[in-house]
Amino acid sequence: MSTIAQHKNKIQNNKDFYDTFVINGSTNFPGWAIVVMFYIAVHWVELYFSKCHNTHNANHSERNRSLVNDSNLSVIYSDYKRLYDWSRAARYEAAVFSSAYVVKAMTRLNNIENHIATLI
């Protein structure tokens, strides 16, 4: 199980990586930008569960269920689920995304970050 500090570190590392190839929402790799944003969201969610419930979700399915069932997080589930779906499409379905999707994904990630930041 990852610690609170490890989740915070992963969030920052993923943001730093994102910043190496995305500038103002523009990138030659929009699919990968979405994947990185999804994993930033994963660590925000796990940071919440670690800090507020002293628990850890073992996989994506468990995390999705935990999000839906937690009254504090259910309000951001649609944002998280969209990032999850887009990330899977980018990784496994060879979906092609435009930079416009990067901007949409960033809005969803910002919603997640801002909401969880108020809880922890």
Secondary structure as GFF3:
##gff-version 3
##sequence-region A 1 120
A	DSSP	alpha_helix	4	19	.	.	.	ID=ss1
A	DSSP	alpha_helix	30	48	.	.	.	ID=ss2
A	DSSP	pi_helix	49	53	.	.	.	ID=ss3
A	DSSP	alpha_helix	60	69	.	.	.	ID=ss4
A	DSSP	three_ten_helix	74	76	.	.	.	ID=ss5
A	DSSP	alpha_helix	77	92	.	.	.	ID=ss6
A	DSSP	alpha_helix	99	119	.	.	.	ID=ss7
###
